[in-house]
């Protein structure tokens, strides 16, 4: 992936150097080679070791990895369009109902990339409204770490130079706390209010209270892959009702210990923040902190309760309603590629609503009903006019 990034920066020499020396992949799993071939094809197809590509394709096909085999066969077809063995690759891709990875990224030819770089050199100003010597505060995040002395947040200050934004240098928490960093935004200042301590050695960020102020921050990046952006969005905790046995099970969509925030990983680069209120806690206590089982004969009363609760919180119910239209789910698999060092971290997700979140782990989902307020939507629309 580093090679691909260098190519997009019009540094084909460095990109080719990295891809020409794949020593670290020699004993790597076949899937690692798959992505090496894809990136090499996008950067410079002459870098591909065709023999190894054929061998990897045969391994994938022999072991029943239909998707990987199809991706590799398509690359072989593009490289050797006259070879009869590869000519059915497009039909195979269509049969699997997938979009090949080599077509997900626009293949920028060398001349096109060079002209774009030259255009950027001579135009006044730069895209993104960034000028040389501009600075900004970014936050490297590791939401898997929840330890006071191993903070999930690391602030850095980046400056914009001739090659774009720098990797950034660490910022002392005391400087942020004392508002001594000129590039801080109002959102950065709100986050900095949760810094405690009197010196650099004992300062820390109160993460539990700071995280609501991180929601929607435009410059969140993964600690382990600092060039990969992270989305943190706010969502609502839901009360979920589903059929179970001869009745219904009522419980919250996510477990919690008390009033506060619950952080939910939706994908490697997308997280949701759920706010737990006193009302949520009181309802959970009625369930003894677990779930409530309601028999079929209690359905009418349950509907009445849900009708009242839906005015105060999100309710997802599987109680059948004949007036709810059925929508065919999109069953295609979404492949999330996360660049880590010279390789990739791969996760598979389903996105049943097509272009719209949420994401689900393959084979894991819950039935849901959405209650819309048309009148409220129109009122909100009028406020924008």
N, C-alpha and C positions, 0 to 999 in steps of 0.2 A: 504493500500500500504506500510506503514511503516513496517508491519509485513513481507511482501514479501522481502523488502530490507534487513531486519535483517536475514532472512533465507538465502539469497544469500551470506551474509557475514559469514555464518555458525554459526549464533547465533540463533539456533532454539528455545532456551529457551525464549528469549525475543520476538521472533516472535509469539510463541504460547501464551505468556502472553497477548499480544495485541489483538490477534484474539479470545482468550477465553473470553474477557470482552468487547463485543460490545455494551456497555451500550449506547454509543452515537448514535447508530443506531436504538434504540427501536422505536422512533417515526419518523424515517427517511422514505423517499419515497421508494417504492419497488425496484426501480432501484439501490438504494444504496446497498440494500441487495444482489442484483444480483452480484455486484462486490466483496462484502464481501465473498460470496460463492465461486466465482472463485479463489480469492486469497487463501482462506482457503483450497480449493482443491489442489492448487499447493504447499502449505506449508505442510499441514497435514490434510488429508481428515477426520480424526477422530474428528476434531474440528467443523465439520459442524453439525448444528442442523437440522437433516433430516426433522423433522416435520415442522419447519419454512420454509425449502427449498420447501417442497411440497405445503405449503400454498401460498408461493410467486409464485410458478409455476402456481397454479390455478388462482391467481389474474391476472397474466400476460396473461394467455390463455383466461380468461373470458373477459378481456378488449381489446382483439384483438392485443396484443403486440406480434406478431408472432416471431420476432427475439429473444426477451428476453425469451419467453416461450421455444423456441428451445434450447437456451443455458442452461436453468435450467433443461430441460428434459434430455439433454445429460449428465449432471452431475449426475442426479438421475440414469440414465442407467449405468453409470460407477460405481456408488456406489452399485447399486442393479441390476446386470446384469441378474438375474433370474426372475425379476418381469416383467410379460407380459405387463403391462401398459406402461413401458418405452422402450420396445424393438424396436419400430419404430423411436426412436430418431435419429439414424444415417441417415435414409431415409429422415426425416424431414429436417435435416441440408443440405443434398444434394439437396433437392427440393428447398430450399431457396437460394441455390448457395452461401453459406457463409462458411468462415473458422471459426470454433468455437474458442472463446477466450481462452479456456483452452488448445487448441493446438497451439496457437500462441507463447506461452512461453514454452521452454523445461522444463518438470517437472523433476527437479533434485532430485534424491533420497537422503536420509540423508547420506547413506554410501558414495555415490559418492561425495557429497559436502564436507564431512569430509576428504576424501582422497585428494581432490583437495587442501583443506586448508593446510593439512600436507605437501603435495608436495611443496606448496608455501613457507612453513616455512624453508624447508631444501635445497631448490634450491638457488644457488648463484644468487643474483639479483632478481628483480621483473619485472613482465610484465609491459609494458608501459615505460620501462627505468626510472622508478622513484625509487629513493633510499631514505632511511630514512634520515630525516633532509633536503631533497630537498624542495624547495619553488617555488611558482608560483603566478602570479597575475591573479585573475579572475575578471570578471565584472558582477555584478548583474544588470539586465536590466528590465525596466518597460516602454515599448514603448508606453503605453497608457497615460503616464504622460508627459506633455510638459510644464513644469513650471521651471523657473530659480531656484526657491528656493526649489523645490521638484524634484531633478535631476533624469532623467531616468537612470542614470548610477551610480553605487556604486562600487568602487574598493575594493577588499579584497585580503589579502595575505594568501594563504593556505600553510601548511607544510605537508610533507608526514611522517606519523608515522607507528606504528605497525598495526594500524587498517585502514590504507589507508589515503586519504587526509582529513584533518580537515575541519570543516565548514568555517574556515577562520576568520580573524579579520580585522576590518575596517582599511583602510589606509588614513591618512590625505592627502588631495589634495596637500598641499604645499610640502609634501615629494615627491610625484610623479612629481610635477612641477620642483622640484630641482634635480630630478634624484637621490634620496637618497634611493631608494628601490632596492637592489641588484638583485632581481629576475625579474626585468622588462625586457621585450623583446624589440626589435626594434619597434614592432608594438605598444606596451604599451607606448613607448617614443613618438611616433607620436601622440597618443591620448592625452598624457599629455601636448603636446604643446598647446592644446586648453583650458588649465586651466588658469583662470584669478583670480586676487586677490593677496593680500599681506600677509594675515594671514589665519589661519584655519577657522576663523569665517566668513570671507567675500569671501572666494574662491568658485568658481563655474566652471563647465565645460560648454563651449560653444557647446551645443549639436548639433546644426545645422551644424557647421563646423567640429565637431569631428566624426560624424556618418560615413562619407566615410572611415575613418581610422579604423572603427570597422568591416567593411566588411571582412568576412572570418576569424575573430578572433576565435581561437579554444576553448577559455574558456569564453564563454558567457553563463550565466545561468539566469533563471527566478527569479526575486526578490521574488515573492510569493512562489516559489518552488525551492530553491537554488540548489537542486540536479538534476534539469531538464535542460539539455542543450538547447541552442537556436542557430538556424542557421540564419545568416544574409548574404544574397547573393545579388550581383549586377545584375540588369536587365535593360532593355531599355524601355523607354516610347514609346508606339505604337500609330500610327495614324490608327484609326479604321473606315472602310467603310462598311456600311451594308445597305441592301435594306430596304426601308421604304415607304410604300404607292406606288406612281407612280414614285419613284425615289430612290435616295440614300442619306443617312445621313453620313456626315464626321465629326468625332470628335476624341479627344484623349482618350486613354483607361482609363486615370485617370485625375481628375481635379487638377489644380494647380493655384497658385496666381502669380507666377513669377519665375525668375531664382532661382534655388536652388535644394533641394532634396525632394523627396516624398517617404514616408515610407509606404509600403503596407503589411498588415497582410495576409499571405497566409494560415497559420494554427496557432494554439496557440504557436508553437515553431519554426515557419519558417516565416521569413520576407524577403521582397524584397526592395531594395533601387533603386529608379529611379532618374536619373539625368535630370533636366529640363534645357535646354540650351536657349540662346538668340533666336535661330532659332525656337524652339518650341513656345516661347512666341510670336514671330512675326506672326507665322501661327495662333495661337489662337486668336490674335487680329483681324485677317482677318475674323474670325468666330464670332466676337464680344464676345469672351470669352466663347461661347457656342458650337454650331455646325453649319455646313454648309449643306443646303439642295440643292441637285442637281437633276434636273428633268431627266427623261429617255433620252431625246434628247441630254443631255450633257454627256452621257456615254463615248463616244469616247474620248472627251477632258479630262474627268476625268481619264480615263485609262492612257492617255499621262502624265498627271500631276503626277499620282501615280508612274508611271515608273521612272520619274525623282526624286521624293521624296524618293523612295525606295533605291536609291543609298546613301542617306544621313541619313535615319532613318528607323526604323522598321515600316512596313505598313501591316496591317491586312485587307484584302478586301474580301467581300462576292460576288463580281462581278463574275458570273459564268465563269469558264474556263473548257471546255470539256476535257482538258488534265490532270486535277487534279484527281488522284485516290481517291476513297472513302474508308475510313477506318472505320470499325465498332468500335464504342466506347465501352469501358469497363464500364458497368453501375453498377458495384458492389459498395456498400457503404463502405467507409473507416471510421472506428471508431477511433477517436483520444482520447486516455485516458491520461489525465494530472493529475498526483497525486498532490493533494492539502491537506496538513495536513493528516488527517486520511481517507480522501475520495478521490473522483475523480471529475475532471471537464471533461465533455464529449461533444465532438463536432463531427458532421458528415460531411464528405466531399465526393465528387466524384472525381475520378482520371481517366478521360476518356482515357488517353494514357497508361493505365496499370501501368507499373513500373516507368514511367517517369512523373515528374511534368509537368504542374501545377496542383494545387488542386483547386476545385471549391466548393462553397456552393451548397448544394443539390438544383437542379432545376434552378441554375443560371450559365450561361455559354455564351460564344460568339463564333461565327464561326470565324475561323482563317485560313489563308493560309501562309505557311512558304516558304520563298525564300532562297534556298541553293545555295552557290557558290562552285561547285565541284572543280574547279581549285584552289580556295583559300584554300580549305580543304587539297588538296594534297600538296600545297606549305607549309602549316603549318606542315603537317606530315613530310615533308622532313627536316624541321629545327630540328626535334627531333632525326633524325638518326645520 
